[in-house]
Amino acid sequence: MALTGLFLITFLIGHLLGNLQLITKTGEEGRRAFNEYAYFMGHNIFIKILAYVTYISILAHAILGLYLAVKNKQARPKNYAYNKPSANSGTASRNMAILGTIILVFICTHMANFWYKQKVAETVPLHTTQKTVALPVGQDPMSGQPVTGNFDITYYYTVDGKYESDYGYYAPEKAYVTIKNGQISGVHKTMEDAKRFKVENHTELIDKSTDLKSGEAAKDLHTVVMNFFGQSEQGQPTNQYALWAVILYVISMFVLMFHLWHGFASAFQSLGLNHKKYNGLISFVGKAFAIVVPLAFAIIPVMIYLNR
């Protein structure tokens, strides 16, 4: 119980550092940074092993917690004639099973909204962006100088950190063009015909002219998170229940705060790592961690919602 708890505490730190990019970096830089982080977390072999250990730890921690709660209840089927638990224990320590159950429900819904969409349902859109680029459209008959026009070009952002041009739109002529290596390689009437790539296996970019794989597009989990908490990005619909999502997320973080308030120090005690010389420091660090980490998590959806 103590070991799984301490492991999950270290997981919280890493998860928080990654999630803070949602509010510390903005615009295309923020999308790129968070999506790179999400890809790394899902594909690095060491991180993948840690992820499976985390899943097992969450289940083990929940099962052991419920088991201990039941055993404690069975050991004392009747209350004492005089029962004043607040005299020797705090509210958090007396309700660890309830707090842990609420946190488990939060984890399940959190994974359903993000992890499941990314890993199982494959409903996360690909990372695309638009840039206006000046490209030659002809030649001035008098001077012989090239004439340029502004094209709205759509790019895929790939997992190796590159932008691969897909197609462009030239408003004055209402024309779609295929863009390859920064040059116009074809003019078309429809967007579908102009697209340079077709997407296979959810992320593979296949060049339609050669039928060869050109790269792997990154998934845009950043936009999914932003839309879920109320920001409209990349033309994706926002969550109509975003305010409730933020409120429930913040409440869950306060529940986590109470759970950690007792759990951090008690984990060290359960492992026998307590000494009167260090107990004060462990208690201080534990309570500071219990406040700072959940509070930092709670700030993220609040800031996203307020900046919508």
C-alpha positions in Angstrom: 0.0 0.0 0.0 2.8 2.4 1.0 5.0 1.5 -1.9 2.3 1.9 -4.5 1.3 5.2 -2.9 4.8 6.6 -3.1 5.2 5.5 -6.7 2.0 7.2 -7.6 3.2 10.4 -5.9 6.3 10.4 -8.2 3.9 9.8 -11.2 2.0 13.0 -10.1 5.1 15.1 -10.4 5.9 14.0 -13.9 2.3 14.3 -15.1 2.0 17.8 -13.6 5.2 19.0 -15.4 3.9 17.8 -18.7 0.4 19.3 -18.2 1.7 22.7 -17.1 2.7 23.2 -20.8 -1.0 23.7 -21.5 -0.9 27.1 -19.7 2.8 28.1 -19.8 3.1 27.9 -23.6 0.6 29.4 -26.0 -0.3 29.3 -29.7 1.4 26.9 -32.1 4.4 26.6 -29.8 2.1 25.3 -27.0 0.3 22.8 -29.3 3.7 21.5 -30.6 5.2 21.2 -27.1 2.3 19.4 -25.6 1.7 17.1 -28.5 5.4 16.2 -28.5 5.1 15.4 -24.8 2.1 13.2 -25.4 3.8 11.3 -28.2 6.9 10.8 -26.1 4.8 9.5 -23.2 3.1 7.0 -25.5 6.1 5.7 -27.5 9.2 5.8 -25.3 9.8 2.2 -24.2 10.9 3.2 -20.7 7.9 5.5 -20.3 5.6 2.8 -21.6 6.9 0.3 -19.0 6.4 3.0 -16.3 2.8 3.5 -17.6 1.9 -0.1 -17.2 3.5 -0.1 -13.7 1.4 3.0 -13.0 -1.8 1.3 -14.1 -1.0 -1.7 -11.9 -0.1 0.5 -9.0 -3.4 2.4 -9.2 -5.4 -0.9 -9.2 -3.3 -2.4 -6.4 -3.5 0.8 -4.3 -7.3 0.9 -4.7 -7.8 -2.8 -4.0 -5.5 -2.8 -1.0 -7.1 0.4 0.3 -10.6 -1.1 0.1 -9.3 -4.4 1.6 -7.8 -2.6 4.6 -11.0 -0.6 5.1 -13.1 -3.7 5.2 -10.7 -5.5 7.5 -10.7 -2.5 9.9 -14.5 -2.5 9.9 -14.6 -6.3 10.6 -12.1 -5.9 13.4 -14.5 -3.5 15.2 -18.1 -4.6 14.4 -19.4 -2.4 17.2 -18.5 1.1 18.1 -17.0 1.9 21.5 -19.4 3.1 24.2 -17.4 6.3 24.1 -16.2 7.1 20.6 -14.5 10.4 19.7 -12.2 9.6 16.7 -11.3 13.3 16.2 -9.3 13.1 19.5 -6.6 11.0 17.9 -7.0 11.1 14.1 -7.7 13.7 11.5 -10.6 13.9 9.0 -8.5 12.8 6.1 -7.0 9.7 7.9 -10.5 8.6 8.9 -11.9 8.9 5.4 -9.0 7.6 3.3 -11.2 4.8 1.7 -13.9 7.3 0.7 -11.4 9.8 -0.6 -9.6 7.1 -2.5 -12.8 5.9 -4.1 -13.6 9.4 -5.4 -10.1 9.7 -6.8 -10.5 6.3 -8.6 -13.7 7.4 -10.2 -12.0 10.6 -11.3 -9.1 8.7 -12.8 -11.5 6.4 -14.7 -13.4 9.4 -16.2 -10.2 11.3 -16.9 -8.8 8.4 -18.8 -12.1 7.9 -20.7 -12.0 11.5 -21.9 -8.4 11.6 -23.0 -6.4 8.3 -22.8 -9.2 6.2 -24.3 -9.7 8.7 -27.2 -5.9 8.8 -27.9 -5.1 5.1 -27.5 -8.2 3.1 -28.2 -11.0 5.0 -30.0 -8.4 6.8 -32.2 -10.7 9.9 -32.3 -8.0 12.5 -31.6 -7.5 14.7 -34.7 -4.1 15.1 -36.4 -2.0 18.1 -35.8 -2.4 20.5 -38.7 -1.8 24.2 -39.0 -2.3 26.9 -41.6 0.3 29.5 -42.8 0.0 32.2 -45.4 2.9 31.9 -47.8 3.8 34.0 -50.9 4.3 31.8 -54.0 4.9 32.7 -57.7 1.7 32.8 -59.7 3.0 34.3 -62.9 5.3 36.9 -64.5 4.9 40.7 -65.0 4.6 41.2 -68.7 6.3 44.6 -68.5 9.2 44.0 -66.2 9.5 40.2 -66.5 9.7 40.0 -62.8 7.8 37.1 -61.1 4.4 37.9 -59.5 3.6 36.3 -56.2 0.3 35.6 -54.5 -0.6 34.7 -51.0 -1.6 31.0 -50.5 -3.2 29.6 -47.3 -1.2 26.4 -47.0 -2.2 23.6 -44.6 0.6 21.6 -43.1 0.8 18.4 -41.1 3.1 18.4 -38.0 5.0 15.2 -37.9 6.4 13.2 -34.9 9.9 14.0 -36.0 9.3 17.7 -35.6 8.7 18.7 -39.3 5.9 20.5 -41.1 4.8 18.7 -44.2 2.8 20.8 -46.7 -0.4 19.2 -47.8 -2.4 21.6 -49.9 -3.0 25.4 -50.4 -5.8 27.7 -51.3 -5.5 30.8 -53.5 -8.5 33.0 -52.8 -8.3 35.4 -55.8 -8.7 32.4 -58.2 -10.7 30.2 -55.8 -8.2 27.5 -56.7 -6.7 24.7 -54.6 -3.1 23.7 -55.2 -0.9 20.8 -54.2 2.2 21.9 -52.4 5.4 19.8 -52.4 8.8 21.0 -51.3 7.6 24.6 -51.1 6.4 24.6 -54.7 3.1 24.3 -56.5 2.9 20.9 -58.1 -0.7 20.9 -59.3 -3.8 23.1 -59.5 -7.2 21.6 -58.7 -10.9 22.6 -58.3 -11.5 20.8 -55.1 -9.6 20.5 -51.8 -9.7 16.7 -51.9 -8.0 16.6 -55.3 -5.4 19.0 -54.2 -4.4 17.1 -51.0 -0.9 15.8 -51.3 -1.4 13.1 -48.7 -3.9 10.4 -47.8 -3.9 9.2 -44.2 -3.6 5.5 -43.5 -3.5 3.6 -40.1 -4.7 6.8 -38.4 -1.4 8.7 -38.6 0.7 7.6 -41.6 1.0 10.2 -44.4 1.1 8.5 -47.8 2.1 10.7 -50.7 -0.6 10.1 -53.3 1.8 10.7 -56.2 4.1 7.9 -55.2 2.0 5.9 -52.8 4.9 5.9 -50.4 4.9 6.9 -46.7 6.3 10.4 -46.2 6.0 10.6 -42.5 3.8 10.1 -39.4 1.6 12.9 -38.3 1.4 13.8 -34.7 -2.0 13.6 -32.9 -3.4 16.8 -31.6 -4.3 16.0 -28.0 -3.6 19.6 -27.1 -6.7 20.7 -29.1 -8.8 17.9 -27.5 -7.9 19.1 -24.0 -8.5 22.8 -24.8 -11.9 22.1 -26.3 -12.9 19.9 -23.4 -12.2 22.7 -21.0 -14.0 25.3 -23.1 -11.5 26.8 -25.5 -12.4 26.8 -29.2 -9.4 25.6 -31.2 -8.8 24.4 -34.8 -12.4 24.6 -35.7 -13.3 21.8 -33.3 -16.5 22.0 -31.3 -16.1 22.9 -27.6 -17.5 20.9 -24.8 -20.9 22.4 -23.9 -20.4 21.2 -20.3 -16.9 22.7 -20.0 -17.8 24.7 -16.9 -19.0 21.5 -15.1 -15.9 19.7 -16.3 -13.7 22.4 -14.7 -15.7 22.4 -11.5 -15.6 18.6 -11.1 -11.9 18.6 -11.9 -11.2 21.2 -9.2 -13.3 19.3 -6.7 -11.4 16.1 -7.5 -8.1 17.9 -6.9 -9.2 19.0 -3.5 -10.2 15.4 -2.7 -6.7 14.4 -3.8 -5.3 17.1 -1.5 -7.0 15.6 1.5 -5.9 12.1 0.5 -2.3 13.1 0.2 -2.4 15.2 3.4 -2.5 11.9 5.4 -1.1 9.5 2.8 2.3 11.0 2.2 3.6 10.9 5.8 1.8 7.6 6.6 3.5 5.9 3.7 6.9 6.6 5.3 5.6 5.4 8.6 4.2 2.2 7.1 7.6 1.4 5.7 9.3 2.0 9.0 11.0 5.1 7.7 10.1 7.3 10.6 12.4 8.8 13.2 11.8 11.7 15.6 14.7 13.5 14.0 13.1 13.4 10.5 9.4 13.1 11.2 8.9 16.9 11.3 10.6 17.3 7.9 8.6 14.4 6.4 5.4 15.9 7.7 6.2 19.4 6.4 7.2 18.1 2.9 4.1 15.9 2.8 1.7 18.7 3.6 3.4 21.1 1.2 3.2 18.5 -1.5 -0.5 17.8 -0.7 -1.3 21.5 -1.2 1.0 22.5 -4.0 0.6 19.6 -6.5 -3.2 19.3 -6.5 -3.5 23.1 -6.5 -1.2 23.3 -9.6 -3.3 20.6 -11.3 -6.5 22.5 -10.5 -5.2 25.8 -11.9 -4.7 24.3 -15.4 -8.4 23.8 -16.4 -9.4 27.0 -14.6 -6.9 29.0 -16.7 -7.9 27.3 -19.9 -11.6 28.1 -19.2 -11.0 31.7 -18.2 -8.8 32.3 -21.3 -11.4 30.9 -23.7 
